[in-house]
């Protein structure tokens, strides 16, 4: 295979060529799809998955709604923290992108001139997937699958070594899991306060008062004694 002459017996480079070779053999339209999916699509899908889980949590309600919403807030926060942690790691390792050192790669995205280890995309998607799993296992499984696909796409596009991706998976998972108890301790009181709010409670539980001050359900119970009494008095007031 072209380019393997300079890889020696390095399995990281060999796997890079094997996975990236799929891009060379694929039709051009498929590579364009992979380019969009790997760069933007999977991140957008992860955001949609988190919002879907939030909507499901609000609709279901229950005593643990505030806890789950707090965990969902942790999803994007964990990704942001993981990427920040990666900044000094990249500066310390200073690993060039694979296409600088290895010929014959099919590079689908241009302009990637920063360092390669650790992959930001792999870190982001896996941190979000694992944090989502902490909040809700059913949605989290899909999130982790998206994270795995995100890592694969980075190698497919020729912009990362497999070990860059594995490092991103490890970093994202570590941040999402190790800091989750701290995040829960800080965020859950906040979401419980929001849940009790007459104006912002709709963010945690469906049917709570929204920004307009209206409940998601009926504004009064027509069968309650107070409602019956008010209804009986209505003709007198009209007279």
N, C-alpha and C positions, 0 to 999 in steps of 0.2 A: 504494500500500500504506500502511496506517495507520502513522503515526509517521515516515514518510520525509521529511516536511516539515522536520524539524529536523536531518536528517542531512546536508543540503547535498550536496556531491559527495565526501563521505568514504567511500571504498570499505570501510573497516573497519565503519562503521555500516550501510552498505547490505547487506554480507554478513551482518552480525548479524541484520538483519530478515529476510533471505531464509532463513537456516537456522532461526531461531526461528519463522518463519512456518509451518514444517513441524509444529511442536508445536501451533499453533493449529488447523491443518487435520486433525490426527490425532485418532482416537478417544481418549476419556478413559483407557481401559484401557492403551492403548499409551503414553501419557504417563506413567502410573504405573510401567510397566515401565522406561521410559527413566530415570525418576527414580531407581529403585533401581539400575539398571545403571550409570548415570553417577556416582552417589554412592558406591556400595559394590561393586556386582557386578563391575566390571572390575578393581578392586584385588584382590578375592578370587580372581578368575580368574587374575590374574598370580601370586599366591602359589601357587595350585595348579599352575600351569605350572612355577614354579621347583622345587617339591617333586617334580614328575614328572621333571624333568630330573635332579635329584639322585638319585632312585631309579634312573633309567636309567643314570646314571654309575656308581653303586655296583655294579649288576648286571653291567655291561659290564667293569668293572675296567680293567686295563691300566696301563701305566707313567704315563700322564698323568692318572690318576684324582685324585690329590692336587691337581694343577694345576687341573683342572676344578672340583673342590669349592671350592678357594680362590676361583675366579672366581664361583662361585655365592654364596659368602658376601658377595662384593662387591656383589651385586645389591641386597639391602636396604640395605646401608651406603651405596651411591651415592645411593639415593633419599633417605635421611635427611640426608646431607650437602647434597644439592641443595636440599632444603626449608629447611635452615638458612641456606644462602647466599641464598635468596629472602627471608628475613626483612628484612634491611637494604634489599634492592631495593624491596620493597613500601613500606617506610617512607619511602624516598627519593622514589619516583615519586608515591605517594599518589593513585592513580587510583581514583575511585569506581566502584562496580558500575554496569553499563550501565543498569539499570532506574531508577537515580536521575536520570539525565539524559535518558532517552529514553522516550517514552510508547508504549503499544500493544504492549509486549512480553508474551509469555506466560511468566511466571516460575513454574517448576515447584517450586522449593525456596524456602522462606521462611527468614528468619533469617540470610541472608548479608549481614552488615553490615561486614565487613572490606574491605580494598582489593582491587582487581581484578587489577592487573598485578604479578607474573606469576601465572598460575594454578598453585596448588599441585597440583591433581589432574593437570594436564598434565605438570608437572615430575616428579611421582612416577612416573606410569605410563611416561613416555618414558625416564627414567633407568633404571628396572628393565628395560624392553624392550631398550635398547641394551646395558646391562651383561649381560643374558642372552645377547644376540647374541655378545658377546665370549667368553662361556663356551661356548656351543653355538649354531652358526648355525641349525640346524634349529628348535630351540625359540625362538631369538631372533627369527626372522622372525615367528612367531606373537605374541611379546611386543611387537614394534614395532607390529604391526597392532592389538593391544589398546590400545597407547598412542595411536595415531591415533584409534581409536574413542572413547577417553576424552576427548580434546581436542574432538572433534566434539560429544560429548554435553554438554559444558559450555556451548557456544554454543547448542545446541538448547534447553537448559533455561533460557536467558536470564540466566545468572549471570556470563558472561564475554564479552568482545569476542574476535573471532578473533585479534587481535594479542596478547591475553593468553595464548591457547593457543600461538601460534607462539613467544612468548617462553619459555613453559614447555618446549616441545619443545627449543628451543635450549639452555636452561639445563640441562635433564636430560641431553641428549646430551653437552654439554661436560664436565660433571662425570663422567659415566660413562666417557668416553673418555680425557680428559686425566689423570685420577687412577688409571686402571686399572693402569698400570705400577707406580705406587707401591704400590697395593693388592696386586698380585701379589707384589712383593718382600717385603711384610710378612706376607701371609697364607699363601703357599705353604710357607714353612718350618714354619708352625704346622700346616697340614694334613698335611705329611709326617711330622711328629712324632706326630700323632694316628693316622696310618696305621700307624705302627710300634707303637702302644700295644696291649698284649694285651687291654685292656678297652674302649678307645674306637675301635679300628681299624674296627669295623663302620660307623662314620659315614662312612668314606671308601670302603671296599671291602667288598662283600658276601662273607660267608664268613669275615671276620675275627672275632676273639673279641668277643662282646657283653658287656653289663653283667653277665651271669650267669657269664661265664668260659667259655661253651660256644662252639665253632666253629659256623659256619653249615653246614659239611659234617660228615662223620663225625669222631668224636673220635679214632679210630685206624684204621690201615690193616690189615685182617685178612690181607692178602697179604704184608706185609713180613716179613723174616727175624726181626725182633724179636717180631712178633706171633705168628708160627708157633712160635717157641721158647717164648713164654709159654703158648701153647695146649697144646703138648706137655707142659709141666710141670704143667698144671692138674690132671690125674688124680693125680699124685704128691702134690700139696698137699692134694687132697681126701682121699686115703688117710691 
